[in-house]
Amino acid sequence: MKFHRTDLIKRVQAEIGRRILAATEANTKAQEKATRRRQEYIDGTAEAWQEFADNINAALAAGRPVASDDAPRVLKAGWIDKVHLHPASQWEPPADRVPDTDALNTLLDLLEAATDEVVSTSALESMGFRTANLFRR
């Protein structure tokens, strides 16, 4: 199979753009979800945290150590699972997804530097680009 070099350049550029857009959209959705979860937690536990702070102050004023009984029940429930080892980590922003465009950028550089107007599938594969996998992901 043969491709016109300029058409292939357009397809590669479009695929790079699609992957960047997909990663950007996924990052935006993940950030919105994390922000929403954090706000729901804050809204649902604000009074319990205030009660806990009051209980800590009362324990300190009475000269006794703060005990687990000083924590309101709603706050204790969140410490049962694996999160209790690193409770703050669940509120860190999600890691950004990075679009997988390295191979396509390399192909684009090669195509732009090429002088032939037609590129064959076998030529692409001999350079390490399997055409079946170029435009999927």
Phi, psi and omega in degrees: 000144181236149178239144169285131185305314182294323177294319180294322176301316180296319179295319180294316178298319179295320180292321176299314178299319179298316180293321178295316179297316180298318179294319179297315179296318179296320179295319179296314179298317180296319179294317179297319179296316180296318179296317179296315179298318180296315181294320177299319179295314180299313180298321183280345185235004184302314180294322179294321178294322177296317177300317180297316178299318178297319179295321178295313179298320179295319179296317179295319179295328180276354180075026178245156179289154176284129182246166180297334178293343178285341179277130176299150184304320183297330178280329179295327183298328182284352184257004184281321184279192184297343182298336185299339179287324181220072187298328182288336185297332180289347181255003176288148179298147180295149178293138180290139173279137180253128181295140179275089183236004184303310182296320180292323177295321177295315178299318179299316177300316180295317181294321179290332180275341183292154179253340179288145180274342181238137179236129181268158177300320180294325177294318178297316181292327178291337176272359177100010181252106178277114187298331180295333183257355185295322189248028176240149174136000000 
